[in-house]
Structures are given as C-alpha cells and as structure tokens.
Amino acid sequence: MTETTMPVAVEGGTLSVRVGGHTGPALVFAHYWGGSADTWNGVIGHLPPGQATVRFDQRGWGISRALPGPYHLDRLADDLARVVDACGPGPFVLVGHSMGGKVSQLLAARRPPGLAGLVLVAPAPPQPPASVTEEYRQHLSHAYDSPETVRHALDGVLTATPLPEAVRATAMRDSLAAGAEARQEWPLRGIAQDITRAVRGIEVPVTVLAAENDAVEPPHVLREYLLPHIPHATLTTVPAVGHLLPAEAPGPVATALGDFLAHLHPGGGQPGSTSR
C-alpha cells in the first residue's frame, strides 16, 4: 500500500502522519506503549488494496520523541483527535492496541464527528485490574531500560509465539525509542488511571480482540474490567498468541477489521471512497 506523509500540528510541535488508501471508513491506528506506527505494518499488509489507513508515532515515541510532555492519556487523546481532524472529513474507525486502546477509548467517549466504530486490540481496560499494584507499576517502569530488559519483555511477557526476525527487530528498536518521561508515564500513571466514567459515553459499535495467551491483558481481565463498562462491545479471542497481537497475528487482526467494517455497512460493503 502506498502511503503519503502529512504534518499535523499538535500542542508543542508537529506529528508526522502516514496516510494510505482511499476506501473507507478510514482505519486510524494507535500503537501500544513501546510501539510505533510500524507496529501495524503486518496488519496493513493484509488489508485490501485501497483501504484508507492513518497511523503515526505517538507523542514521546519514535519520530515523535522530541515532542514535549506531558505524555498523559488525555494529551495523547488530544493528539489523536488532531490527527483525525487533519485527515479530512469522512467516517473513520479507531483501532487501538494496549495503551493505544485506552487512548482510543478516551477519544471515542468524546464522540468526535465521523466516528463510526472502535476496535480494541488487546486493550488496556478502562478499569485498572486488581493486579496493577504499586509494586507491579514500579517493576513495569523498568521494562524498557536497556536492550536486555526489552529482550526479556518481548520474549518472556509480550509474545507467546516467536516473531519474525524483522518484526522483532522493529519491536526492539521501538521499545528503546522514547524519552525517559514518556517511557515512565504509562506504567507509573496511565495504566492505573480509571476512565470508566468517560467510557460510558461511547455509543458507536465496539469490538474487542483478546489474545488467548496474553500475559498482560488476558481475556478474563477484559471480560471483568472492560465489558461491564462498555456493555455493547463484543469480544473475540484470537487463539495461541500473546499481547503483541498486531505483530504475532497480523492476518487475523486484518480479517477482524474487515469483518467489522462489513458489519458497519451490511450488504453494501464499505463506502466507495473517503477524502482522508
């Protein structure tokens, strides 16, 4: 898929946003803590030619590393809203993974114009699970301290299947490509932020993809800490994979996105075009 890059002005600087395709609704991707726009490479590679897509490195990560803080969830949701606004009119679906899933929930709760749906991929739930203790958060805050700790996180926690070498190298690079403040914000504060009151405002269709062997957000956690707060959401479990669903199972994730888009427009498929 051919993509173009466009600058999007946000508080304190500019995001470089990659926009591809013309057939909508546009899929607007938000990556996990430790990820980048490239987290979605495999998924986008499995999408139909021409599918409209929007992706970028979140504030504090990758090529957006130099953007100033704060890096809290509301600021990340503000950035995501600016991206959506800048990419033009037309329907869109938010697709958020892990931390990006929590950011996407916050934006969806604001009911931005054009929002057609929400796909949450192994998302952080709106209610912090009981396992998110102070001790856990302090330990998590050191997961990306060095190449050695990143390797441990990737191989021992984040994945349940071996990643292709190129995909693993990208994940290694991304996990180390953050400033200290951005790297610390999610584990020390964002993961523990309760957004249950906000997500009650989500009205669009929501689907949740859980990973069967996810050690971070296992299916039972999403059933207990997410579904009660977004009761119209549906949950599907992808077998035999771990938390890095976009990297471990890009084909099934792309298929789920296609099914979700078809469900939004039954009988007629997707709208023929979008100006994004």
NORJOZI-V739553 format. One record per residue. RES is the residue in one letter. PHI is phi in whole degrees, -180 to 180 (none if undefined). NEAR is the number of other ideal C-beta (glycine too) atoms within 12 Angstrom. D_FIRST is the distance of its C-alpha to the first C-alpha in Angstrom with 2 decimals. Layout:
{{RES | PHI | NEAR | D_FIRST} {RES | PHI | NEAR | D_FIRST}}
//
This chain:
{{M | none | 25 | 0.00} {T | -83 | 14 | 3.78} {E | -122 | 26 | 6.40} {T | -114 | 18 | 10.08} {T | -112 | 20 | 13.03} {M | -131 | 22 | 16.08} {P | -80 | 20 | 19.47} {V | -126 | 32 | 21.11} {A | -74 | 18 | 24.85} {V | -132 | 30 | 26.37} {E | -57 | 21 | 29.88} {G | 86 | 19 | 30.74} {G | 165 | 20 | 27.70} {T | -138 | 24 | 24.02} {L | -96 | 41 | 20.83} {S | -98 | 30 | 17.66} {V | -109 | 37 | 14.98} {R | -98 | 34 | 11.20} {V | -121 | 38 | 9.98} {G | -135 | 34 | 6.76} {G | 73 | 31 | 7.10} {H | -143 | 26 | 10.67} {T | -93 | 28 | 12.10} {G | -117 | 36 | 14.35} {P | -60 | 44 | 16.18} {A | -71 | 43 | 13.83} {L | -94 | 49 | 13.61} {V | -107 | 52 | 15.15} {F | -97 | 50 | 15.33} {A | -129 | 52 | 18.49} {H | -86 | 48 | 19.07} {Y | -82 | 50 | 22.33} {W | -65 | 48 | 25.25} {G | 106 | 43 | 24.28} {G | -104 | 49 | 20.50} {S | -160 | 38 | 17.81} {A | -56 | 38 | 14.32} {D | -71 | 35 | 13.41} {T | -54 | 46 | 15.37} {W | -96 | 45 | 12.44} {N | -53 | 33 | 10.13} {G | -65 | 27 | 11.35} {V | -62 | 39 | 11.34} {I | -63 | 34 | 7.78} {G | -65 | 23 | 7.18} {H | -97 | 24 | 9.81} {L | -79 | 33 | 8.93} {P | -61 | 24 | 9.05} {P | -56 | 15 | 6.53} {G | 92 | 21 | 7.20} {Q | -59 | 38 | 8.61} {A | -71 | 41 | 9.67} {T | -138 | 43 | 9.59} {V | -140 | 43 | 11.95} {R | -151 | 47 | 12.99} {F | -165 | 43 | 15.61} {D | -83 | 40 | 18.45} {Q | -68 | 52 | 21.51} {R | -48 | 46 | 24.71} {G | 93 | 40 | 26.47} {W | -124 | 40 | 23.62} {G | 56 | 32 | 21.45} {I | -75 | 27 | 20.92} {S | -98 | 37 | 22.70} {R | -61 | 26 | 25.68} {A | -78 | 21 | 27.92} {L | -63 | 33 | 27.89} {P | -73 | 19 | 31.40} {G | -77 | 25 | 32.52} {P | -73 | 23 | 33.57} {Y | -115 | 36 | 30.70} {H | -72 | 29 | 32.04} {L | -61 | 37 | 30.20} {D | -66 | 26 | 31.21} {R | -67 | 30 | 29.91} {L | -65 | 44 | 26.51} {A | -68 | 38 | 26.57} {D | -60 | 29 | 27.56} {D | -61 | 42 | 24.56} {L | -61 | 45 | 22.22} {A | -64 | 33 | 24.12} {R | -63 | 31 | 23.69} {V | -61 | 43 | 19.90} {V | -60 | 40 | 19.98} {D | -63 | 27 | 22.48} {A | -74 | 27 | 20.70} {C | -85 | 39 | 17.42} {G | 96 | 25 | 19.50} {P | -71 | 18 | 21.33} {G | 125 | 30 | 20.12} {P | -69 | 33 | 20.06} {F | -148 | 45 | 18.23} {V | -122 | 48 | 18.51} {L | -81 | 48 | 19.27} {V | -127 | 54 | 18.07} {G | -119 | 47 | 20.37} {H | -109 | 47 | 21.17} {S | 56 | 43 | 24.78} {M | -57 | 47 | 25.84} {G | -61 | 47 | 22.76} {G | -69 | 51 | 24.08} {K | -71 | 51 | 27.40} {V | -61 | 50 | 25.97} {S | -66 | 51 | 24.04} {Q | -61 | 47 | 27.34} {L | -62 | 41 | 29.14} {L | -68 | 42 | 26.85} {A | -59 | 43 | 26.87} {A | -66 | 31 | 30.65} {R | -80 | 27 | 30.77} {R | 56 | 20 | 29.41} {P | -66 | 31 | 27.10} {P | -57 | 16 | 26.64} {G | 92 | 29 | 23.67} {L | -67 | 34 | 23.37} {A | -105 | 34 | 22.87} {G | -178 | 39 | 22.79} {L | -140 | 48 | 22.63} {V | -116 | 49 | 21.16} {L | -109 | 51 | 22.98} {V | -106 | 54 | 21.86} {A | 41 | 52 | 24.97} {P | -80 | 50 | 26.08} {A | -70 | 44 | 29.11} {P | -74 | 43 | 31.57} {P | -68 | 43 | 33.30} {Q | -97 | 32 | 36.66} {P | -60 | 28 | 37.04} {P | -63 | 24 | 38.13} {A | -62 | 13 | 41.61} {S | -73 | 23 | 40.27} {V | -84 | 28 | 38.94} {T | -88 | 15 | 42.22} {E | -60 | 16 | 43.06} {E | -62 | 11 | 43.40} {Y | -61 | 21 | 39.97} {R | -67 | 24 | 38.36} {Q | -64 | 17 | 40.21} {H | -64 | 20 | 39.12} {L | -62 | 33 | 35.44} {S | -64 | 28 | 35.59} {H | -105 | 20 | 36.04} {A | -64 | 34 | 33.13} {Y | -115 | 36 | 31.11} {D | -68 | 22 | 34.11} {S | -156 | 15 | 33.45} {P | -56 | 17 | 31.39} {E | -66 | 17 | 34.03} {T | -70 | 24 | 33.77} {V | -65 | 29 | 29.97} {R | -60 | 23 | 30.25} {H | -64 | 20 | 32.82} {A | -63 | 35 | 30.73} {L | -65 | 38 | 27.65} {D | -85 | 21 | 29.71} {G | -104 | 17 | 32.58} {V | -129 | 27 | 31.31} {L | -78 | 44 | 27.59} {T | -122 | 33 | 26.60} {A | -117 | 28 | 28.40} {T | -135 | 25 | 26.55} {P | -65 | 16 | 25.69} {L | -85 | 30 | 22.25} {P | -54 | 18 | 20.52} {E | -58 | 11 | 21.80} {A | -65 | 14 | 18.64} {V | -68 | 30 | 17.90} {R | -65 | 24 | 21.59} {A | -63 | 20 | 21.65} {T | -65 | 30 | 18.98} {A | -64 | 40 | 21.08} {M | -61 | 31 | 24.17} {R | -58 | 25 | 22.93} {D | -64 | 39 | 21.84} {S | -64 | 38 | 25.15} {L | -96 | 29 | 27.12} {A | -99 | 29 | 25.22} {A | -143 | 39 | 27.30} {G | -72 | 22 | 30.53} {A | -60 | 17 | 33.56} {E | -68 | 23 | 33.91} {A | -66 | 36 | 30.40} {R | -65 | 33 | 30.69} {Q | -88 | 27 | 34.02} {E | -60 | 33 | 33.39} {W | -65 | 40 | 31.61} {P | -67 | 35 | 34.01} {L | -84 | 26 | 37.14} {R | -134 | 29 | 36.57} {G | -60 | 39 | 33.30} {I | -65 | 40 | 33.47} {A | -97 | 29 | 37.04} {Q | -77 | 31 | 36.47} {D | -89 | 23 | 37.49} {I | -116 | 36 | 35.36} {T | -62 | 24 | 36.83} {R | -64 | 15 | 38.52} {A | -66 | 26 | 35.34} {V | -70 | 40 | 33.24} {R | -62 | 19 | 35.89} {G | -85 | 22 | 34.37} {I | -76 | 33 | 31.10} {E | -114 | 20 | 31.30} {V | -77 | 34 | 27.84} {P | -58 | 29 | 26.84} {V | -133 | 40 | 26.12} {T | -125 | 38 | 24.97} {V | -119 | 45 | 25.50} {L | -105 | 45 | 24.04} {A | -104 | 42 | 26.65} {A | -108 | 42 | 26.68} {E | -55 | 27 | 29.80} {N | -109 | 26 | 30.68} {D | -72 | 37 | 29.60} {A | -88 | 23 | 32.30} {V | -99 | 42 | 31.22} {E | -128 | 46 | 30.75} {P | -64 | 26 | 32.06} {P | -54 | 31 | 32.08} {H | -67 | 20 | 35.76} {V | -67 | 30 | 35.19} {L | -67 | 39 | 32.59} {R | -66 | 24 | 35.02} {E | -87 | 21 | 37.84} {Y | -112 | 32 | 36.34} {L | -118 | 40 | 33.45} {L | -58 | 27 | 34.18} {P | -63 | 19 | 37.64} {H | -98 | 31 | 36.23} {I | -129 | 37 | 33.34} {P | -65 | 17 | 35.26} {H | -87 | 20 | 33.01} {A | -73 | 33 | 30.10} {T | -108 | 25 | 29.35} {L | -124 | 34 | 28.84} {T | -125 | 29 | 27.24} {T | -102 | 26 | 27.74} {V | -89 | 33 | 25.29} {P | -74 | 19 | 27.69} {A | 69 | 16 | 28.33} {V | -127 | 33 | 25.97} {G | -110 | 34 | 26.60} {H | -65 | 45 | 25.62} {L | -84 | 47 | 22.26} {L | -51 | 53 | 20.75} {P | -62 | 52 | 17.07} {A | -90 | 47 | 17.72} {E | -81 | 37 | 20.27} {A | -138 | 37 | 18.93} {P | -63 | 31 | 15.19} {G | -63 | 21 | 15.39} {P | -60 | 28 | 18.36} {V | -65 | 40 | 17.00} {A | -63 | 33 | 13.93} {T | -62 | 21 | 16.57} {A | -63 | 37 | 18.83} {L | -65 | 42 | 16.40} {G | -62 | 28 | 15.95} {D | -64 | 24 | 19.73} {F | -65 | 35 | 20.38} {L | -63 | 36 | 18.49} {A | -65 | 22 | 20.36} {H | -67 | 24 | 23.54} {L | -67 | 29 | 23.16} {H | -133 | 22 | 23.14} {P | -62 | 12 | 25.17} {G | 86 | 8 | 25.71} {G | -104 | 11 | 23.39} {G | 71 | 19 | 20.04} {Q | -83 | 35 | 17.87} {P | -55 | 26 | 18.73} {G | -70 | 16 | 17.14} {S | -158 | 19 | 15.69} {T | -144 | 31 | 15.92} {S | -87 | 21 | 16.55} {R | -65 | 36 | 14.74}}
//
